């Protein structure tokens, strides 16, 4: 389909950070055909009036657990250990495969409505999430959460082999919108033996790894006591960071100078999820050091069980506020850099390197905002307004690979009313079921 967006303000996020006022964009099939000067022979099937609209690259969420929408608000005001042991790994004992589908579908509605076109998900029963990716038109990198403890001990269990079969079947599926990574939960929940097998499979098959890494000072101390190495150094020692497809590591909140050097050297992508770090009191990663030393960094929301929503607009805002507050330096993490972390850096982390910039030949992954509202006026700096003033309700349209997922504030690919109803019913059923603790956080 050919789409012409006429006379919009366009935040390109190109190398010069250009904002083009009253600019036209031509989209042909999956790509941006032209920005500014539109070829005379371009024949649009649809013309979008761009007045009072800001167009920017759609957001990429680099770490999420979408189906955990079902346990939103179920584990509040608790430290990580109690949050996992007493609430999350209790509720998940009642989780079914079908719940994962509806939880993932609810997550997709929420993400699209807040300007996100792609996400890295880490959870169970990935076939269900893959169906949602396919139907919603979003892009995703899916990692089946693995503990390596055996079927009888796990909810939503998959053997490593099953995950590899899933990857073979689905990687680069959904017209190239779906990618697959291996998803060991973390170093503290998997044995070294199992993690070595995961690393080996990743190297052999060229499949990436997505895991949680170095989330708290407690984890660092336990790793030093058990292995004589920090979690990052231990992950490197086990070969988890050596794959041809780069590892995606969530959090890395507590790291040493040597850890940062390892992350940079091994080309690991760190997914910073400021809301979880703040809400669970885990501490914030040294993002400025990461960026200065060349650690590839992106932003994520984490799951709604910890952060309550999947809103990347808020993740951007908290990333900026967190770094400024911690350092007592308002110059820290300028807003243009935050926008790049939430778009092109995330796109690269998920393996969609041709997204995240509005320029000729790039993928047409776009988010449109209604700027004719009190909190957007005056338009001195629209990029700053996106980061520090925008709401999900401002997002009017989202396009992924040239296809509308949201048009005039209506979801075009998902039956939102049914999804909301199903998710609500299932979430209430889940926590009323007889529950038991299915896993133990070692502290
Ligand atoms: Zn997580």
Boltz pocket constraint, residues with backbone or C-beta under 6 A from the ligand:
constraints:
  - pocket:
      binder: B
      contacts: [[A, 63], [A, 64], [A, 65], [A, 212], [A, 250], [A, 302], [A, 303]]
      max_distance: 6.0
